[in-house]
Amino acid sequence: MHEADRRDAAVGRYDFEPNAARAKSVAAEVRAGLADSLAAALSALDPDAHSRAADLIAAIRAGPVAPGVFGAYTELVEAIFADDADTARAIADELAEPGFGRVDTLRVVTVTDADLGGGQADRYWRLMDEDREAGAALRALTPDEFEAASARVRDALALLEAGAPELAGELGALVNEIVLVETQGDEYFGGASSFQLWGALFLHFGPEATRYQISEALAHEAAHALLFGFAMGGPLVENPDEDRFTSPLRSDKRPMDGVVHASYVIARMHWWAARLVQSDLLEAAELGAVREAAERYVRLFAQGASVIDKHARFTPAGAAALASAQAWMASAAAP
Amino acid sequence: MTKRSSKELLNGRDLLGFVRRDGDQVAQRASSAKVTTTKSLADLDKEINAGSRKRRAGPSS
């Protein structure tokens, strides 16, 4: 057995450090759940709809599929529960189209049907639009914007691959579309993830963003994707959504699930900073900024952990994930 | 025998990314499945420096 294989075999499901093999295992579990749930939804709609999508369901079990498959499944379930038979049947037809949702490798895209497939841009916006303000404030990149921005994303990915290959490998196992978006007006938007489009990583950055800042955003969103996978799209806590708490990454109060997500992600960003500082790949100015970031993450994690310790009622997945993050941050804070 | 609706057939099933509310009657998206937003280091700096500046972004971590 090679050293890397031995290391992968010893990795536990909730171990904190990024690991591509573990991420592939989590992704396979999520896809198995998607395949089962999609089969159930299609069978409830019409036994024929299930059989017509048999190739897609087999593909979901076999390997990565496009985030749009998660999106179509979400909208199918919602249409069924809304008694909207026409919409449900239209989605079932879409799922049965040959080649629907098939992906090869990690792609950088923007929100257009040309990049995502017919009808998918509207679906992505709908599912991103949990907060209408956020959805309304975003648009696809123009071709010129996309050419420049995608090149910068590739620079950031190259930095991750060279400086934090474990994280780059995990990202590659969890994410198959980096979706670049632009803001309209002066609204703030850095990036987003949604389990309803699992495998899509939404990202926005301005002209001043550096390669390390973009790589930090990639690390951040990949951590959300992992948490979604750990919980199979469910919550990390049992606290009611209506209960709100101070979050280390927001000026407004958030549900406990968001506080736990934020705290775990902060720990992952600390890991990212520590790894890049060790890498010798950063220029002097970058090095100083990333070191400062690492110190900030120690403080922010402590803020989140304080709220969590007092109020969180964890699910088993949430407890295990957060415990691993706390262990990492405790070791980072040790002299 | 009355044909059962698709919704009735799906009620009570465990559905990925959905949680059941009110018994088995309505499936809703799990809260953690909603979007999360991120901040770059620079944006985080701005917010820390700006204190409680209100952001208008999506429901985030």
Interface residues (C-beta under 8 A of the other chain):
Chain A: V30 G33 L34 D36 S37 A40 A41 S43 A44 L45 D46 F70 Y73 T74 V77 I80 F81 D83 A85 A88 M128 E130 D131 E133 A134 G135 A137 E187 Y188 F189 G190 G191 A192 S193 S194 F195 Q196 F202 F205 E208 A209 Y212 Q213 I214 E216 A217 H220 E221 H224 L227 F228 A231 M232 G233 G234 P235 L236 D241 S247 L249 R250 S251 D252 R254 P255 D257 G258 V259 H261 A262 V265 A289 A293 R296
Chain B: S5 S6 K7 L9 L10 R13 D14 L15 L16 G17 F18 V19 V26 A27 R29 A30 S31 S32 A33 K34 V35 T36 T37 T38 K39 S40 L41 A42 D43 L44 E47 I48 G51 S52 R53 K54 R55 R56 A57 G58 P59 S60 S61
